[in-house]
């Protein structure tokens, strides 16, 4: 008896900003680097194989950030996947500096964010980032300055769509007065429902909500297959716009917030 090869295509499709189609089940790269999102992975070649395997299994959205490593996850993606297969979308984030394992500081100054975009383009080997997200709102910097800088990068053709991370409905509404917000990425999992209200609000507004468990996701047994996650845990094209990469755009969820186990797709 032959088993069917699992595919993220079974999760359905969502259009970021209405014009960038991706499969609802994506792959997040925070755990592709060292512990606490700090340093090189134990085996860089294996990390690259994981990225290539994710794409082979139908993943069309790879989520990352310049703070993962820092810079290491983006570099690995560029080395493993560029030139990118048709339909593969890279989403990245900027606005967090990292001082050590699990040690961060938010920086939203315009000059810094412009540099972040430019360096991410270089590491990812891209001419345009399809989805660039403000990793965190910096309480010391006016949101108009932070998003104004990303808006200028968008006008220059270096960013296609802008997203936010770890925000409330009030913060999203304030941001929308400055730039169009295509997606929101908030922590959301079986064990963390703090953003339930925001998820429901995004659904009402038609904003893609990219939910993930970050570094706290509960691990499944290694036998958990992507097919079960994609087919049983996620909706099809008509599912609610909610959740990618477990993070999937869709309200239904699976083990480890739909982040597939390493032997199947990747480490999250």
VENWOZI-V190065 format. One record per pair of residues at least 24 apart in sequence whose C-alpha atoms are under 10 Angstrom apart, sorted by the first residue. I is the first residue (numbers start at 1). J is the second residue. D is the distance in Angstrom with one decimal. If there is no record, write none. Layout:
I&J&D  I&J&D
This chain:
4&227&8.6  5&57&7.9  5&225&9.9  5&226&9.2  5&227&7.8  6&56&9.9  6&57&6.5  6&58&8.4  6&225&7.6  6&226&5.9  6&227&4.5  6&228&8.2  6&229&9.4  6&230&8.1  6&231&9.0  6&264&8.8  6&265&9.8  7&54&9.2  7&55&9.4  7&56&8.3  7&57&4.8  7&58&5.1  7&59&7.6  7&226&7.1  7&227&6.3  7&228&9.9  7&229&9.8  7&230&7.3  7&231&8.9  7&265&9.8  8&54&8.7  8&55&9.0  8&56&9.5  8&57&6.2  8&58&4.7  8&59&5.4  8&60&8.2  8&226&7.4  8&227&7.5  8&229&8.7  8&230&5.8  8&231&8.4  8&234&9.8  8&265&9.5  9&57&8.3  9&58&5.6  9&59&7.3  9&60&8.7  9&227&9.7  9&230&7.7  9&231&9.1  9&236&9.2  10&58&8.7  10&226&9.8  10&227&7.8  10&228&9.7  10&229&9.3  10&230&5.6  10&231&5.6  10&232&9.2  10&234&8.2  10&235&8.5  10&236&7.3  10&237&9.7  11&58&9.8  11&59&9.8  11&227&9.1  11&229&8.3  11&230&4.7  11&231&6.0  11&232&8.6  11&233&8.1  11&234&5.3  11&235&5.9  11&236&5.7  11&237&8.1  11&239&9.5  11&244&10.0  11&248&8.3  11&249&8.8  11&250&8.5  11&252&9.9  12&230&8.5  12&231&9.1  12&234&7.7  12&235&6.4  12&236&4.1  12&237&4.8  12&238&8.2  12&239&8.2  12&248&9.6  12&249&8.7  12&250&8.7  13&60&9.8  13&235&9.0  13&236&6.8  13&237&5.2  13&238&8.6  13&239&9.0  13&241&9.7  13&248&9.6  13&249&7.8  13&250&9.2  14&208&8.2  14&236&9.0  14&237&6.8  14&238&9.0  14&239&9.0  14&240&9.4  14&241&7.2  14&242&9.1  14&243&9.7  14&244&8.8  14&248&8.9  14&249&6.2  14&250&8.4  15&182&9.6  15&208&8.5  15&237&9.8  15&241&9.1  15&249&9.1  16&130&8.8  16&131&8.0  16&160&9.9  16&161&7.9  16&162&9.9  16&163&9.9  16&182&6.4  16&183&7.2  16&207&8.6  16&208&6.9  16&241&9.7  16&249&9.3  17&130&9.7  17&131&9.0  17&160&8.9  17&161&6.6  17&162&8.8  17&163&9.6  17&180&8.9  17&181&8.1  17&182&4.8  17&183&7.6  17&206&9.5  17&207&8.0  17&208&8.1  18&182&8.3  18&206&9.7  18&207&9.6  18&208&9.7  19&161&9.8  20&87&8.8  20&89&8.2  20&130&7.8  20&131&9.2  20&160&9.3  20&161&9.2  21&60&8.6  21&61&9.2  21&87&7.8  21&88&9.3  21&89&8.6  22&58&9.8  22&59&8.1  22&60&5.5  22&61&6.0  22&62&9.7  22&87&7.5  22&88&7.7  22&89&7.3  22&244&9.1  22&248&9.7  22&249&9.0  23&58&7.7  23&59&6.5  23&60&5.9  23&61&6.9  23&87&9.7  23&88&9.6  23&89&9.9  23&230&9.8  23&236&9.5  23&237&9.2  23&244&8.2  23&245&9.2  23&248&7.9  23&249&8.0  24&59&8.5  24&60&8.6  24&61&8.2  24&210&9.3  24&230&8.6  24&234&7.7  24&235&8.3  24&236&8.4  24&237&8.8  24&239&9.7  24&241&9.2  24&242&9.0  24&243&7.4  24&244&5.3  24&245&7.0  24&246&8.5  24&247&7.7  24&248&4.5  24&249&4.6  24&250&6.7  25&58&8.8  25&59&6.6  25&60&8.2  25&61&7.7  25&62&9.7  25&226&9.4  25&229&8.6  25&230&6.7  25&233&9.7  25&234&7.8  25&235&9.8  25&243&8.5  25&244&5.6  25&245&5.0  25&246&6.5  25&247&6.7  25&248&4.6  25&249&7.2  25&250&8.8  25&258&7.2  25&259&8.1  25&260&9.2  26&54&8.5  26&55&9.4  26&58&8.8  26&59&5.4  26&60&6.5  26&61&4.8  26&62&6.0  26&63&7.4  26&89&9.7  26&210&9.7  26&230&10.0  26&243&9.7  26&244&5.8  26&245&3.9  26&246&7.0  26&247&6.5  26&248&6.2  26&249&8.9  26&258&8.7  26&259&7.9  26&260&9.2  26&265&9.5  26&268&9.5  27&51&8.5  27&54&7.2  27&55&9.1  27&59&6.8  27&60&8.4  27&61&6.4  27&62&5.0  27&63&6.1  27&64&8.7  27&90&10.0  27&244&8.3  27&245&5.1  27&246&7.8  27&247&7.8  27&248&9.0  27&258&9.2  27&259&6.8  27&260&8.0  27&265&7.7  27&266&7.1  27&267&8.4  27&268&6.2  28&61&8.5  28&62&6.0  28&63&4.6  28&64&6.1  28&65&9.4  28&73&9.9  28&91&9.4  28&92&9.9  28&212&8.5  28&214&8.8  28&244&9.2  28&245&6.1  28&246&8.3  28&247&7.8  28&259&7.6  28&260&9.7  28&266&8.2  28&267&7.8  28&268&4.6  29&62&7.4  29&63&6.2  29&64&5.3  29&65&8.2  29&68&7.7  29&72&10.0  29&73&6.5  29&74&8.7  29&76&9.7  29&77&8.9  29&92&10.0  29&214&9.8  29&245&9.9  29&266&8.1  29&267&7.1  29&268&5.1  30&63&8.5  30&64&6.6  30&65&7.8  30&66&10.0  30&67&8.8  30&68&5.6  30&69&8.2  30&70&9.9  30&72&9.8  30&73&7.3  30&214&7.5  30&215&7.7  30&267&8.2  30&268&6.0  31&64&10.0  31&68&8.3  31&69&9.4  31&73&8.9  31&214&8.6  31&215&7.4  31&262&10.0  31&266&8.8  31&267&5.6  31&268&5.2  32&64&9.6  32&68&8.4  32&69&8.9  32&72&8.9  32&73&6.7  32&76&9.0  32&262&9.6  32&266&7.8  32&267&5.9  32&268&6.7  33&68&6.8  33&69&5.8  33&70&8.8  33&71&9.7  33&72&6.9  33&73&6.3  33&76&9.3  33&267&9.4  33&268&9.8  34&68&8.7  34&69&6.9  34&70&9.8  34&72&9.3  34&73&9.8  34&101&8.3  35&69&9.1  35&100&9.9  35&101&6.6  35&102&8.2  35&215&9.4  36&68&8.8  36&69&8.6  36&100&7.9  36&101&4.3  36&102&4.6  36&103&8.1  36&215&7.7  37&67&7.6  37&68&5.1  37&69&5.2  37&70&7.3  37&72&9.2  37&73&9.1  37&98&8.8  37&100&8.5  37&101&6.2  37&102&6.6  37&103&9.2  37&215&8.5  38&67&8.5  38&68&6.7  38&69&4.5  38&70&6.4  38&71&9.5  38&72&8.7  38&98&8.0  38&99&8.8  38&100&6.2  38&101&5.0  38&102&7.4  38&103&9.0  39&68&8.4  39&69&4.9  39&70&7.1  39&71&9.1  39&72&7.3  39&73&9.6  39&100&8.7  39&101&8.2  40&68&9.7  40&69&6.6  40&70&9.1  40&71&9.8  40&72&6.7  40&73&8.7  40&76&9.8  41&69&8.8  41&72&8.7  41&73&9.1  41&76&9.9  44&72&9.8  44&76&7.7  45&76&9.0  45&80&8.8  47&73&9.2  47&76&7.6  47&77&9.1  47&80&8.7  47&262&9.6  47&266&8.2  47&267&8.7  48&73&9.8  48&76&6.4  48&77&7.2  48&78&9.5  48&79&7.7  48&80&5.1  48&81&8.2  48&266&9.9  49&80&7.5  49&81&9.8  49&265&9.7  49&266&9.1  50&80&9.2  50&262&7.3  50&263&8.0  50&264&8.5  50&265&6.3  50&266&5.3  50&267&7.9  51&76&8.6  51&77&7.1  51&80&6.8  51&81&7.5  51&265&7.6  51&266&6.9  51&267&9.5  52&77&9.1  52&80&6.7  52&81&6.7  52&265&8.9  52&266&9.5  53&262&9.9  53&263&9.2  53&264&8.0  53&265&6.1  53&266&7.9  54&260&9.4  54&262&9.5  54&263&10.0  54&264&7.8  54&265&4.7  54&266&6.6  55&81&8.8  55&84&9.8  55&85&8.4  55&87&10.0  55&88&7.7  55&265&8.4  56&265&9.0  57&226&8.6  57&227&9.6  57&264&8.5  57&265&7.2  58&87&10.0  58&88&9.3  58&265&9.6  59&87&9.5  59&88&7.7  59&89&9.3  59&245&9.2  59&265&8.5  60&85&9.1  60&86&9.0  60&87&6.2  60&88&4.4  60&89&5.9  60&90&8.3  61&87&8.6  61&88&6.0  61&89&4.9  61&90&5.9  61&91&7.2  61&244&8.3  61&245&7.7  61&247&9.8  61&248&9.5  62&88&7.6  62&89&6.3  62&90&5.0  62&91&6.2  62&92&8.4  62&244&9.8  62&245&8.1  63&89&8.5  63&90&6.1  63&91&4.8  63&92&5.9  63&93&8.5  63&131&9.2  63&132&9.9  63&210&9.9  63&244&9.1  63&245&7.6  63&247&9.0  63&268&9.2  64&90&7.6  64&91&6.2  64&92&4.7  64&93&6.7  64&94&9.7  64&132&9.8  64&133&9.9  64&268&9.8  65&91&7.9  65&92&4.6  65&93&4.4  65&94&6.3  65&95&9.2  65&96&8.9  65&116&9.9  65&120&8.5  65&132&9.1  65&133&8.7  65&134&9.8  65&135&7.9  66&92&7.1  66&93&6.3  66&94&5.9  66&95&8.5  66&96&8.0  66&97&8.5  66&98&9.5  66&116&7.5  66&117&9.2  66&119&8.6  66&120&6.7  66&123&9.3  66&135&9.4  67&92&9.6  67&93&7.9  67&94&7.2  67&95&8.3  67&96&6.1  67&97&6.2  67&98&6.2  67&99&9.8  67&104&8.6  67&116&10.0  67&135&9.0  68&93&9.6  68&96&9.6  68&97&9.6  68&98&8.4  69&98&8.3  69&100&9.2  69&101&8.9  70&96&9.5  70&97&7.9  70&98&6.6  70&99&9.1  70&100&9.2  70&101&9.9  71&98&10.0  71&119&9.0  71&120&8.1  71&123&7.9  71&124&9.9  72&123&8.9  73&123&9.3  73&124&9.3  74&119&9.8  74&120&7.0  74&121&9.2  74&122&9.3  74&123&5.9  74&124&5.6  74&125&9.3  75&120&8.6  75&122&8.8  75&123&5.0  75&124&6.1  75&125&8.7  76&123&8.5  76&124&8.2  77&123&8.3  77&124&6.4  77&125&9.0  78&120&9.8  78&121&9.5  78&122&8.8  78&123&6.1  78&124&4.3  78&125&5.7  78&126&8.4  79&123&8.5  79&124&7.9  79&125&8.4  80&124&9.8  81&124&8.9  81&125&9.4  82&124&7.6  82&125&6.6  82&126&8.3  83&124&9.6  83&125&7.8  83&126&8.6  84&124&9.9  84&125&9.2  84&126&9.1  89&129&8.3  89&130&6.6  89&131&8.1  90&124&8.4  90&126&9.2  90&128&9.7  90&129&6.8  90&130&6.6  90&131&7.1  90&132&8.9  91&129&6.8  91&130&6.4  91&131&4.7  91&132&5.9  91&133&7.6  91&161&9.5  91&162&9.7  91&163&9.4  92&117&9.1  92&120&7.8  92&121&9.7  92&124&9.5  92&129&7.7  92&130&8.8  92&131&6.6  92&132&5.3  92&133&6.3  92&134&8.9  92&135&8.7  92&163&9.5  93&117&8.6  93&120&8.7  93&131&8.4  93&132&5.5  93&133&4.5  93&134&5.7  93&135&5.2  93&136&8.9  93&162&9.6  93&163&8.6  93&164&8.7  93&165&8.6  94&120&8.7  94&132&7.7  94&133&6.6  94&134&5.5  94&135&5.2  94&136&8.0  95&133&8.7  95&134&5.9  95&135&5.2  95&136&6.0  95&137&7.7  95&138&7.7  95&146&8.8  96&134&8.7  96&135&6.3  96&136&6.8  96&137&9.3  96&138&8.8  102&215&9.3  105&136&9.4  105&138&8.7  106&135&8.3  106&136&6.4  106&137&7.2  106&138&5.3  106&139&8.1  106&140&8.7  106&141&9.5  107&134&9.9  107&135&9.4  107&136&8.2  107&137&8.1  107&138&5.7  107&139&8.8  107&140&8.1  107&141&7.8  107&146&9.0  108&134&8.2  108&135&9.2  108&136&8.0  108&137&6.8  108&138&5.1  108&139&8.4  108&140&7.9  108&141&5.8  108&142&8.1  108&143&7.9  108&144&10.0  108&145&7.7  108&146&5.2  108&147&8.6  108&149&9.3  109&138&8.3  109&140&8.8  109&141&6.2  109&142&8.4  109&143&9.2  109&145&6.7  109&146&5.9  109&147&9.5  109&149&8.4  110&141&8.9  110&142&9.8  110&143&9.9  110&144&9.4  110&145&5.8  110&146&5.4  110&147&8.1  110&148&7.6  110&149&5.1  110&150&8.0  110&152&9.9  111&145&9.5  111&146&9.0  111&149&7.7  112&146&9.2  112&149&9.2  113&145&9.8  113&146&7.2  113&147&9.1  113&149&6.8  113&150&7.2  113&153&9.5  114&146&9.3  114&149&6.4  114&150&7.1  114&152&8.7  114&153&7.2  117&149&9.9  117&150&8.3  117&153&7.8  117&158&7.8  117&159&8.2  118&153&9.1  118&158&8.2  121&158&8.1  121&159&9.5  126&158&9.0  127&157&8.5  127&158&6.5  127&159&8.9  128&153&9.7  128&154&9.1  128&156&9.6  128&157&6.6  128&158&4.5  128&159&5.5  128&160&6.9  128&161&10.0  129&154&9.3  129&157&8.8  129&158&6.2  129&159&4.8  129&160&6.2  129&161&8.0  129&162&9.5  130&154&9.9  130&157&9.9  130&158&8.5  130&159&5.9  130&160&4.7  130&161&5.9  130&162&8.4  131&159&6.7  131&160&6.1  131&161&4.7  131&162&5.7  131&163&6.8  131&182&8.2  131&183&8.5  132&158&9.5  132&159&6.4  132&160&7.7  132&161&6.3  132&162&5.1  132&163&6.0  132&164&8.4  132&182&9.7  132&183&9.6  133&159&9.8  133&161&8.4  133&162&5.5  133&163&4.2  133&164&5.0  133&165&6.7  133&181&9.2  133&182&9.4  133&183&8.2  133&184&8.2  133&185&8.4  134&162&7.7  134&163&6.4  134&164&5.0  134&165&6.3  134&166&9.4  134&184&9.6  134&185&9.7  135&163&8.6  135&164&6.5  135&165&5.2  135&166&7.7  135&167&9.8  135&185&8.8  136&164&7.3  136&165&5.8  136&166&6.5  136&167&7.9  137&164&8.3  137&165&8.0  137&166&8.3  137&167&7.9  137&171&8.9  143&171&9.3  143&174&8.4  143&175&7.2  143&178&8.6  144&174&9.1  144&175&7.9  144&177&9.1  144&178&6.6  144&179&9.3  145&178&9.5  146&175&9.8  146&178&9.9  147&175&7.4  147&176&9.6  147&178&6.8  147&179&6.8  147&180&9.8  148&175&9.8  148&178&6.9  148&179&7.5  150&179&8.5  151&178&8.1  151&179&6.4  151&180&8.9  152&179&9.9  154&179&9.6  163&207&9.6  163&208&9.2  163&209&9.6  163&210&9.8  164&209&9.7  164&210&9.8  165&209&9.6  165&210&8.8  165&211&9.7  166&195&8.5  166&198&9.7  166&211&9.8  167&195&8.6  167&198&8.0  168&195&7.8  168&197&8.4  168&198&6.0  168&199&9.4  168&201&9.3  168&202&9.9  169&195&9.7  169&197&8.2  169&198&5.7  169&199&9.0  169&200&9.7  169&201&6.8  169&202&7.9  170&198&9.4  172&198&9.4  172&202&9.2  181&207&7.6  181&208&9.2  182&206&8.9  182&207&5.9  182&208&6.5  182&209&9.0  183&207&5.5  183&208&4.5  183&209&5.7  183&210&6.9  183&241&9.7  183&242&9.1  183&243&9.5  183&244&9.8  183&249&9.8  184&208&6.3  184&209&4.8  184&210&5.8  184&211&8.2  184&242&9.1  184&243&8.9  184&244&10.0  185&209&5.8  185&210&4.3  185&211&5.6  185&212&7.5  185&242&9.7  185&243&8.0  185&244&8.5  185&245&9.8  185&247&7.9  186&210&6.4  186&211&5.2  186&212&6.6  186&213&8.4  186&214&9.0  186&243&9.0  186&247&9.0  187&211&5.5  187&212&5.0  187&213&5.2  187&214&6.5  187&215&9.7  187&216&9.4  187&217&9.7  187&246&9.7  187&247&9.1  187&257&9.9  188&212&5.3  188&213&5.5  188&214&8.6  188&217&9.4  188&243&8.8  188&246&8.6  188&247&8.6  188&253&10.0  188&257&7.7  189&213&5.3  189&214&9.1  189&216&9.1  189&217&7.3  189&218&8.8  189&246&8.1  189&247&9.4  189&253&8.1  189&254&8.9  189&255&8.8  189&256&7.4  189&257&5.3  189&258&9.0  190&217&8.5  190&218&8.4  190&253&8.3  190&254&8.4  190&255&7.9  190&256&7.8  190&257&6.9  191&216&8.9  191&217&8.1  191&218&8.0  191&256&9.6  191&257&9.4  192&216&9.1  192&217&9.1  199&241&9.3  199&242&6.7  199&243&8.3  199&251&8.8  200&240&9.8  200&241&9.8  200&242&8.3  200&251&9.5  201&242&9.9  202&240&9.9  202&241&7.9  202&242&7.2  203&240&6.6  203&241&5.8  203&242&6.1  203&243&9.8  203&250&9.5  203&251&9.1  204&240&9.3  204&241&9.0  204&242&9.9  205&241&9.4  206&240&8.7  206&241&6.5  206&242&8.5  207&241&6.8  207&242&7.5  207&249&9.9  208&240&9.0  208&241&5.3  208&242&5.2  208&243&6.8  208&244&8.2  208&248&9.2  208&249&6.4  208&250&8.7  209&240&9.7  209&241&6.8  209&242&4.3  209&243&4.7  209&244&7.1  209&247&8.0  209&248&8.1  209&249&6.5  209&250&8.2  209&251&9.1  210&241&9.1  210&242&6.4  210&243&4.0  210&244&4.5  210&245&6.8  210&246&7.3  210&247&4.7  210&248&6.0  210&249&6.3  210&250&8.7  211&242&7.6  211&243&4.7  211&244&6.1  211&245&7.1  211&246&5.8  211&247&4.4  211&248&6.7  211&249&8.1  211&250&9.3  211&251&9.4  211&253&9.7  211&257&7.9  211&258&9.6  212&243&7.8  212&244&7.7  212&245&6.7  212&246&5.0  212&247&4.8  212&248&8.2  212&256&8.7  212&257&6.1  212&258&8.2  212&259&8.1  212&268&9.2  213&245&9.8  213&246&7.7  213&247&8.4  213&256&7.6  213&257&6.4  213&258&9.5  213&259&8.9  213&268&9.3  214&246&9.7  214&247&9.8  214&257&9.5  214&268&8.2  215&268&8.7  216&256&9.4  217&246&10.0  217&255&9.0  217&256&5.6  217&257&7.1  217&258&9.8  217&259&8.7  217&268&9.0  218&255&7.8  218&256&5.4  218&257&8.2  219&255&7.7  219&256&5.7  219&257&9.4  219&259&9.3  219&260&9.6  219&261&8.1  220&254&10.0  220&255&6.3  220&256&6.3  220&257&9.9  220&259&9.6  220&260&8.8  220&261&7.3  221&255&9.4  221&256&9.9  221&261&8.0  222&260&9.2  222&261&6.1  222&262&7.8  222&263&7.2  222&264&8.5  223&261&8.1  223&263&8.7  223&264&8.8  224&255&8.3  224&256&9.9  224&260&7.6  224&261&6.9  224&263&9.4  224&264&8.2  225&260&7.1  225&261&7.4  225&263&8.9  225&264&6.3  225&265&8.9  226&254&10.0  226&258&8.3  226&259&8.5  226&260&5.7  226&261&7.7  226&263&9.7  226&264&6.2  226&265&7.2  227&260&9.3  227&264&9.3  228&254&8.4  228&255&9.4  228&258&9.5  228&260&9.6  229&253&7.9  229&254&5.6  229&255&7.2  229&256&9.4  229&257&9.0  229&258&5.9  229&259&8.3  229&260&7.4  230&254&8.4  230&258&7.7  230&259&9.9  230&260&9.2  233&257&9.2  233&258&7.4  234&258&8.4
